[in-house]
């Protein structure tokens, strides 16, 4: 392998590893943010009459693609686990996007049905807090505009440290190659 090929190969491997580590860092951070946002939403109101199953986080879909070279983070009803009797679209729109803690549409708002277990009458208004979607977006934007830059610098330093010996070897060869440039060898018979 020529010096130029080795140098290009080295740069490609270095860049690919930095990118790969950043992609997986973003993926793990997205999962952490999803859990944090859903837990914060659940913590904002404790249900009296129903149990939660913790599936709201399934509407957020972080994904590593391209063999670890790309990161995708999407939100949508189509990603949700189909766990509720009224369907993903309703849960996504009313709970995940709007922030209601249950309820059904009635008189321009969302109300709980009562009495349990018959649910034949309209009860009080459903509680609304900051939605999981809004919390995810807020925390993700804060990460990307703040902590992400530090993560990027740390990963770059770690990868460069890993490859420093190989880099020094290539630089030595480049220095030796440059020393040979311009030398004139004369031979007389």
N, C-alpha and C positions, 0 to 999 in steps of 0.2 A: 504494500500500500504506500502510495507516495505521501510526502509530507502534507501536500495540499488536501489529499483525500482524508488523511488522519485528522487534520485540523477541522475540516468540514464535518466529519463524522463525530468528532468530539463536541463541536458546537451543537450539532443536532441532538445528540444524546443529552447534553446538559439542558438545553431548552425543553426537550420532551419531558425530562424528569421534573423540572421546575413546574411546568404546566400541569403534569399529572398530579403532583402533590397539591397544587393550588386547587385543582378540580375536586379532589377528594376532601380537602379542607372546607371548600364551599358546601359540598354535599353534607358533610357532618354538621357544619354550622347551621345549614338549613333545617336539618332534622331537629337539632337542639332548639332552634327558634320556633318551629312548629309545636313541639312539646311545651315550650314555655308559654306560647300564646294560648294554646288550648287550655292549659292548666290555669292561666290567669283568667280566661273567660269563665271557666268552671268555678273558679274561686270567687268571682264577682257576685255570684248568686247561688245559694244552696237550695236545690229543689226540695219541696215539701212532699210532693205527690208522685214523683216519678224517679226512676233510676237512670243514671247515665251509663253508657257503655264505652265512652272514650273514643268513639270512632270519628269525631270531627276532624282530627288530624289527617284522615285519609283524603280529604279534599285538596290537600296541598301535596304536590308531587315533585320532589326533587329527584333528579335522575342524572347518572353519569352515563355518557354515550361516547361513541367513537373510540372504543378501547381505552377509555380513561382520559381522552384528550379534550372532551367538552362536557360542560355542565348545563343542565336545563332545570328551571324551577318554574312550575306552572301551578295555577290554582283553578279548580273547576269541578262541577258536579260529576262530570264523567269519570273522575278519578276516585270518587268515593266508594267505599264498601257499601254495597246495597243491603243495609242492615235494618232500615226502618220501614214500617208498614206503609208510610205515606210517600216513600221514595226519596231518592237522592236530590232531585231538583228542588223540591220543597225545603228539605233540610239545608241544602247549600244556600238557597236564596234567603230564607227567613232566619235561620240560625247562624250559619257560617258568614254570610255577607252582611246581614242587617243587624245581627247581635241580639235577637230575641231568644229568651230562654223558654222555648216552647210556644204554645198558643196556636190558635186558628184565626183566620181572617173573619172579622165581624165588625160591622158599623165603622169601617175605615181604619180599624186597628187590629191588633192581635190580642185575643182573649183566651183564657183557659176555660175548659169545659168542666162542669161540676154536676152532681156529686160523684165521687169515686165510689164504685166502679162503673156507674151507669153513664156518666158524661152527657146528660140530657139537657142541661141548662148552661147558659153562658155565665161564667164567673167573672172574676176581676181581670184587669188588663195584664197581659204577660209582661214580665220584666225585660227591659232592654238595657244592655250594657255595650261597651266597645266590642265590636265583633272580632272573632278569631282572625278573619281576613285582614281587617284593619290593623290588628296587633302584629300579624305576620309581616305585612308590608312595612309597618313602622320599624320593627326590629331589624328586618332585612336591610332596609335603606340605611339605618344607623350603622349596621355592620359594614356595608359596602363603602360608606363614606368615612369610616373611622378605622375600626379594628382590622379590616381587611388589608389595608396598606402595611400595617405592622406584620400581619401574617405573611404577606408577600415578601417583605424584607427578610424575615426570619427564615422562610423556606429557601430563598435564594442563597442566603449565607450558609445554611446547612448543606445544600447541594454543592455549592462551590467548595466548601470545606471537604466534602467527600471526594471531589475530583481534583483537588489541588495538586496532588503528586503527579497525576497524569498531565495536568496543565503545565507544571514546571518542566516535565520531560519534553513536552512538545516545544515549549519556549526555548529550551536548551538546543534542540535540534534546529529551530528557526535561527537562533543566534549563530550556530555553527554554519548553517547554510549561508547566512548573510555574510559571514566572514570569508567564505569562499568566493562570493561574488566579486567580480572585478580583478581577481588575482590572475596574473598572466604567467603562464608556465611556458618557458622557452626551452627548447631542446635542440641542440646542434649536433650534427654528425660529422 
